[in-house]
Amino acid sequence: MEQGNRGTMVSMLPQQNQNPIEQLQARFKHLDHAFRVWLSKQSVPVEAAIVTVTSGAQGAAIGGIMGTLTGDISSTLPTPPPQAGGLNPQTMASFKQAQALAGGPLIQARNFAVMTGVNAGISCVMKRLRGKEDVESSMVAAFGSGALFSLVSGFGGPNQAQNALTSGVFFALVQGGLFKLGQKFSKVPSADKDVYYSKTRSMLSNLGLDQYEKNFKKGLLTDYTLPLLNDSALKEVRIPPGPRLLILDHIQRDPEFQQKRKH
């Protein structure tokens, strides 16, 4: 163990011929890997809450920057006259829509935080419950994101419930289309057998162990063999003890794999 710790410490020491940017990237990758491994061990509510907060914070930062660059143009919009109470609901809704899309940094930060945070949180829950990330999960997450965005921002017509539903459906359709386009133009597997490693690839990605996909392929450990995996099989394909424990723990806690083992 002491020797292994020394090896880890040595590997983390800055190399003389490595520039500061590469050192920073290596440290960030190491921390990101450790965080993803830790997060994969948490319960669904805890993981969803952390993912929602962190993604919402990132979205707020992006929205704030965009709002700062574009400026608050809502002040240039025509304001309703004092007798605006007599305007019909559709006209008032148009003012609210314009204000929701033309706000300054704080408003844009709020809008982006809601969209990104809710989308990431729902995606996290769907992935844990269904054991995969597909177009259905993506559209459900987009629906929730669009519906809550319309409620928070006031974007849409006077009927909030109907507008939330309409916005959610619109977001879901757009996200579903983008997901399908991404699949269509994504890198085609080099061999037909790669289609048998979709669940394996997803599992390794969630655990931050993408580098061991080649080990699974060398040992012909496909998606069909995941419920049957044991320590001996993983050791045979030269996967280290730490990643082996994470993989076996993930399989043991996955309800889909446990159901297949019973059969």
The 8 nearest C-alpha neighbors of each residue, nearest first, counted from 0:
[[1, 3, 2, 4, 5, 6, 7, 8],
 [2, 0, 4, 3, 5, 6, 7, 8],
 [1, 3, 5, 0, 4, 6, 7, 8],
 [2, 4, 0, 6, 5, 1, 7, 8],
 [5, 3, 7, 1, 6, 2, 8, 0],
 [6, 4, 8, 2, 3, 7, 9, 1],
 [5, 7, 3, 9, 4, 8, 10, 2],
 [6, 8, 4, 10, 5, 9, 3, 11],
 [9, 7, 5, 11, 10, 6, 4, 12],
 [8, 10, 6, 12, 11, 7, 5, 4],
 [9, 11, 7, 8, 12, 6, 13, 5],
 [10, 12, 8, 9, 7, 13, 26, 25],
 [11, 13, 9, 10, 14, 8, 7, 22],
 [14, 12, 15, 11, 22, 17, 10, 19],
 [13, 15, 17, 16, 12, 18, 22, 11],
 [16, 14, 17, 13, 18, 12, 19, 22],
 [15, 17, 14, 18, 13, 19, 21, 22],
 [18, 16, 14, 15, 21, 19, 22, 13],
 [17, 19, 21, 20, 22, 16, 15, 14],
 [20, 18, 22, 21, 23, 17, 13, 24],
 [19, 21, 23, 22, 18, 24, 17, 25],
 [22, 20, 24, 23, 19, 18, 25, 17],
 [21, 23, 19, 25, 20, 24, 26, 18],
 [24, 22, 20, 26, 21, 25, 27, 19],
 [23, 25, 21, 27, 22, 26, 28, 20],
 [26, 24, 22, 28, 23, 27, 21, 29],
 [27, 25, 29, 23, 28, 24, 30, 22],
 [26, 28, 24, 30, 29, 25, 31, 23],
 [29, 27, 31, 25, 26, 30, 32, 24],
 [28, 30, 26, 32, 27, 31, 25, 33],
 [31, 29, 33, 27, 32, 28, 34, 26],
 [32, 30, 28, 34, 33, 29, 27, 35],
 [31, 33, 29, 35, 30, 34, 207, 28],
 [34, 32, 30, 36, 31, 35, 37, 29],
 [33, 35, 31, 37, 32, 36, 38, 30],
 [36, 34, 38, 32, 37, 33, 39, 31],
 [35, 37, 33, 39, 206, 34, 38, 32],
 [38, 36, 34, 35, 40, 39, 33, 41],
 [37, 39, 35, 40, 41, 36, 34, 46],
 [38, 40, 36, 37, 41, 35, 206, 205],
 [41, 39, 38, 37, 42, 36, 249, 46],
 [42, 40, 38, 39, 46, 45, 43, 37],
 [41, 43, 45, 44, 46, 40, 39, 47],
 [42, 44, 46, 45, 47, 124, 41, 127],
 [45, 43, 47, 46, 42, 48, 124, 41],
 [46, 44, 48, 42, 47, 43, 41, 49],
 [45, 47, 43, 49, 48, 44, 41, 50],
 [46, 48, 120, 44, 50, 45, 49, 123],
 [49, 47, 51, 45, 46, 50, 44, 52],
 [50, 48, 46, 52, 51, 47, 53, 45],
 [49, 51, 47, 53, 48, 52, 120, 54],
 [52, 50, 116, 120, 48, 54, 49, 53],
 [51, 53, 55, 49, 50, 54, 56, 48],
 [54, 52, 56, 50, 55, 51, 49, 57],
 [55, 53, 116, 57, 51, 56, 52, 50],
 [56, 54, 116, 112, 58, 52, 57, 53],
 [55, 57, 59, 53, 54, 58, 52, 112],
 [58, 56, 54, 60, 55, 59, 61, 53],
 [59, 57, 112, 111, 55, 61, 60, 56],
 [60, 58, 108, 112, 56, 62, 57, 61],
 [59, 61, 63, 57, 58, 62, 64, 56],
 [62, 60, 58, 64, 63, 59, 65, 57],
 [63, 61, 108, 107, 59, 65, 111, 64],
 [62, 64, 104, 108, 66, 60, 61, 65],
 [63, 65, 67, 61, 66, 62, 68, 60],
 [66, 64, 62, 68, 67, 63, 69, 61],
 [65, 67, 104, 103, 63, 69, 64, 68],
 [66, 68, 64, 70, 104, 65, 69, 63],
 [69, 67, 65, 66, 70, 64, 104, 63],
 [70, 68, 66, 67, 65, 71, 72, 103],
 [71, 69, 67, 66, 68, 103, 72, 104],
 [70, 72, 103, 102, 73, 101, 74, 69],
 [71, 73, 74, 75, 101, 70, 102, 76],
 [72, 74, 101, 76, 75, 71, 102, 98],
 [75, 73, 72, 76, 71, 77, 78, 102],
 [76, 74, 73, 72, 77, 71, 78, 101],
 [75, 77, 73, 74, 78, 72, 97, 98],
 [78, 76, 75, 79, 74, 94, 73, 80],
 [79, 77, 76, 80, 94, 74, 75, 81],
 [78, 80, 83, 81, 77, 82, 94, 91],
 [79, 81, 83, 82, 78, 84, 77, 86],
 [82, 80, 83, 79, 84, 78, 85, 86],
 [81, 83, 84, 80, 85, 86, 79, 78],
 [84, 82, 85, 86, 80, 81, 79, 91],
 [85, 83, 82, 86, 81, 87, 80, 91],
 [84, 86, 83, 82, 87, 88, 81, 91],
 [87, 85, 83, 84, 90, 88, 91, 82],
 [86, 88, 90, 89, 85, 91, 84, 83],
 [89, 87, 91, 90, 157, 92, 86, 156],
 [88, 90, 92, 91, 87, 93, 156, 157],
 [91, 89, 93, 92, 88, 87, 86, 94],
 [92, 90, 88, 94, 93, 89, 95, 87],
 [91, 93, 89, 95, 156, 90, 94, 157],
 [92, 94, 96, 90, 91, 95, 97, 89],
 [95, 93, 91, 97, 92, 96, 98, 90],
 [96, 94, 92, 98, 93, 97, 99, 153],
 [97, 95, 154, 93, 99, 98, 94, 155],
 [96, 98, 94, 100, 95, 99, 101, 93],
 [97, 99, 95, 101, 96, 100, 73, 102],
 [100, 98, 96, 152, 97, 101, 154, 102],
 [101, 99, 97, 98, 102, 96, 107, 154],
 [100, 102, 73, 98, 72, 99, 97, 71],
 [103, 101, 71, 106, 73, 98, 100, 99],
 [102, 104, 71, 66, 106, 105, 70, 107],
 [105, 103, 66, 63, 107, 67, 106, 108],
 [106, 104, 108, 107, 103, 63, 109, 66],
 [105, 107, 109, 102, 108, 103, 104, 110],
 [106, 108, 62, 110, 104, 109, 105, 66],
 [107, 109, 59, 62, 63, 105, 111, 106],
 [110, 108, 112, 106, 107, 111, 59, 105],
 [111, 109, 107, 113, 112, 108, 106, 114],
 [110, 112, 58, 114, 108, 62, 113, 59],
 [113, 111, 55, 59, 58, 109, 115, 110],
 [114, 112, 116, 110, 111, 115, 117, 148],
 [113, 115, 144, 111, 112, 117, 116, 118],
 [114, 116, 118, 112, 55, 58, 117, 113],
 [117, 115, 55, 51, 54, 119, 113, 118],
 [118, 116, 120, 144, 119, 114, 115, 113],
 [117, 119, 140, 144, 115, 121, 116, 120],
 [118, 120, 122, 116, 117, 121, 51, 115],
 [121, 119, 51, 47, 117, 123, 122, 118],
 [120, 122, 140, 124, 123, 118, 119, 117],
 [123, 121, 119, 125, 140, 120, 124, 126],
 [122, 124, 120, 126, 121, 125, 47, 119],
 [125, 123, 121, 127, 126, 122, 128, 47],
 [126, 124, 122, 128, 127, 123, 129, 136],
 [125, 127, 131, 130, 123, 129, 124, 132],
 [126, 128, 124, 130, 125, 129, 123, 43],
 [127, 129, 125, 126, 130, 124, 131, 43],
 [130, 128, 126, 131, 127, 125, 132, 255],
 [131, 129, 126, 127, 128, 132, 253, 255],
 [132, 130, 126, 129, 133, 201, 198, 127],
 [131, 133, 126, 136, 134, 130, 137, 125],
 [134, 132, 136, 135, 137, 131, 178, 126],
 [133, 135, 137, 136, 175, 138, 178, 132],
 [136, 134, 138, 137, 133, 139, 175, 132],
 [137, 135, 139, 138, 133, 134, 125, 132],
 [136, 138, 134, 140, 135, 139, 141, 133],
 [137, 139, 171, 141, 135, 140, 136, 175],
 [140, 138, 142, 136, 141, 137, 135, 143],
 [141, 139, 118, 121, 137, 143, 138, 122],
 [142, 140, 171, 144, 138, 170, 139, 143],
 [141, 143, 167, 171, 139, 145, 144, 140],
 [144, 142, 146, 140, 141, 145, 167, 147],
 [143, 145, 141, 114, 118, 117, 142, 147],
 [144, 146, 167, 148, 142, 166, 170, 143],
 [145, 147, 163, 167, 143, 149, 148, 166],
 [148, 146, 150, 149, 144, 145, 151, 143],
 [147, 149, 145, 151, 150, 146, 152, 144],
 [150, 148, 154, 146, 152, 147, 153, 163],
 [149, 151, 147, 148, 153, 152, 163, 146],
 [152, 150, 148, 149, 153, 147, 110, 154],
 [153, 151, 154, 149, 99, 150, 148, 110],
 [154, 152, 150, 149, 151, 95, 155, 99],
 [153, 155, 96, 149, 152, 99, 95, 156],
 [156, 154, 162, 96, 153, 92, 149, 157],
 [155, 157, 92, 158, 162, 89, 159, 154],
 [156, 158, 92, 159, 88, 89, 155, 162],
 [157, 159, 161, 156, 160, 162, 155, 163],
 [160, 158, 162, 161, 163, 157, 150, 156],
 [161, 159, 163, 162, 158, 164, 150, 165],
 [162, 160, 164, 163, 158, 159, 165, 156],
 [161, 163, 165, 159, 164, 160, 155, 166],
 [164, 162, 146, 160, 166, 161, 165, 149],
 [163, 165, 167, 161, 162, 166, 146, 168],
 [166, 164, 162, 168, 167, 163, 169, 161],
 [167, 165, 169, 163, 145, 168, 164, 146],
 [166, 168, 142, 145, 146, 164, 170, 169],
 [167, 169, 171, 165, 166, 170, 142, 172],
 [168, 170, 166, 172, 171, 167, 165, 173],
 [169, 171, 167, 173, 141, 145, 168, 172],
 [172, 170, 138, 142, 141, 168, 174, 169],
 [173, 171, 175, 169, 174, 170, 176, 168],
 [172, 174, 176, 170, 175, 171, 177, 169],
 [173, 175, 177, 171, 176, 172, 138, 178],
 [176, 174, 172, 178, 173, 177, 138, 134],
 [175, 177, 173, 179, 178, 174, 172, 180],
 [178, 176, 180, 174, 179, 175, 181, 173],
 [177, 179, 175, 181, 176, 180, 174, 134],
 [180, 178, 182, 176, 181, 177, 183, 175],
 [181, 179, 183, 177, 182, 178, 184, 176],
 [180, 182, 178, 179, 184, 183, 185, 177],
 [183, 181, 179, 185, 180, 184, 178, 186],
 [182, 184, 180, 181, 185, 179, 186, 178],
 [185, 183, 181, 182, 180, 186, 187, 179],
 [186, 184, 182, 181, 183, 187, 180, 188],
 [185, 187, 188, 184, 182, 183, 189, 181],
 [186, 188, 185, 189, 184, 190, 183, 182],
 [189, 187, 190, 193, 186, 191, 194, 192],
 [188, 190, 187, 191, 193, 192, 186, 194],
 [189, 191, 188, 192, 193, 194, 187, 195],
 [190, 192, 193, 194, 188, 189, 195, 187],
 [191, 193, 194, 190, 195, 196, 188, 189],
 [194, 192, 195, 191, 196, 190, 188, 197],
 [195, 193, 192, 196, 197, 191, 188, 190],
 [196, 194, 193, 192, 221, 222, 197, 223],
 [195, 197, 199, 222, 193, 194, 221, 198],
 [198, 196, 200, 199, 195, 194, 201, 222],
 [199, 197, 201, 200, 196, 222, 202, 131],
 [198, 200, 196, 202, 197, 201, 222, 203],
 [199, 201, 197, 203, 198, 202, 196, 204],
 [202, 200, 198, 204, 199, 203, 205, 197],
 [203, 201, 199, 205, 204, 200, 198, 206],
 [204, 202, 208, 206, 209, 200, 205, 201],
 [203, 205, 207, 201, 209, 206, 202, 208],
 [206, 204, 202, 203, 207, 201, 39, 35],
 [205, 207, 203, 36, 204, 208, 39, 202],
 [206, 208, 204, 205, 32, 209, 203, 35],
 [209, 207, 203, 206, 210, 204, 211, 242],
 [210, 208, 203, 204, 211, 212, 207, 200],
 [209, 211, 208, 212, 213, 203, 214, 207],
 [212, 210, 214, 213, 209, 208, 215, 238],
 [213, 211, 215, 214, 210, 209, 216, 200],
 [212, 214, 216, 211, 215, 217, 210, 218],
 [215, 213, 217, 211, 212, 216, 236, 218],
 [214, 216, 220, 212, 218, 213, 217, 219],
 [217, 215, 219, 213, 218, 214, 220, 212],
 [218, 216, 214, 215, 219, 213, 236, 220],
 [217, 219, 215, 216, 220, 236, 214, 235],
 [220, 218, 216, 217, 221, 215, 214, 224],
 [221, 219, 215, 218, 224, 216, 222, 225],
 [220, 222, 223, 224, 196, 195, 219, 225],
 [223, 221, 225, 196, 224, 195, 199, 198],
 [224, 222, 221, 225, 226, 195, 220, 227],
 [223, 225, 227, 221, 222, 226, 220, 228],
 [224, 226, 228, 222, 227, 223, 221, 220],
 [227, 225, 256, 224, 228, 260, 259, 250],
 [228, 226, 224, 225, 229, 260, 223, 256],
 [229, 227, 225, 226, 232, 224, 230, 233],
 [230, 228, 231, 232, 227, 233, 247, 234],
 [229, 231, 233, 232, 234, 243, 228, 247],
 [230, 232, 234, 229, 233, 235, 228, 236],
 [231, 233, 235, 234, 229, 230, 228, 236],
 [234, 232, 230, 235, 236, 231, 238, 243],
 [233, 235, 237, 231, 232, 236, 238, 230],
 [234, 236, 232, 233, 237, 231, 238, 218],
 [235, 237, 233, 234, 214, 218, 238, 232],
 [238, 236, 234, 235, 239, 233, 214, 232],
 [237, 239, 234, 233, 236, 243, 240, 242],
 [240, 238, 241, 242, 243, 237, 234, 233],
 [241, 239, 243, 242, 244, 238, 234, 230],
 [242, 240, 244, 243, 239, 245, 238, 246],
 [241, 243, 245, 244, 240, 239, 246, 238],
 [244, 242, 240, 246, 241, 245, 247, 239],
 [245, 243, 247, 241, 242, 246, 248, 240],
 [244, 246, 242, 248, 243, 247, 249, 241],
 [245, 247, 249, 243, 248, 244, 242, 250],
 [248, 246, 250, 244, 249, 245, 251, 243],
 [247, 249, 251, 245, 246, 250, 244, 252],
 [250, 248, 246, 252, 247, 251, 245, 253],
 [251, 249, 247, 253, 252, 248, 256, 246],
 [250, 252, 248, 249, 253, 247, 257, 256],
 [253, 251, 249, 250, 248, 254, 257, 256],
 [252, 254, 250, 255, 256, 251, 249, 257],
 [255, 253, 257, 256, 258, 252, 251, 250],
 [256, 254, 258, 257, 253, 259, 130, 129],
 [257, 255, 226, 259, 258, 254, 253, 250],
 [258, 256, 260, 254, 259, 255, 253, 261],
 [257, 259, 255, 261, 256, 260, 254, 262],
 [260, 258, 256, 262, 261, 257, 255, 226],
 [259, 261, 257, 262, 258, 226, 256, 227],
 [262, 260, 258, 259, 257, 256, 226, 255],
 [261, 259, 260, 258, 257, 256, 226, 255]]
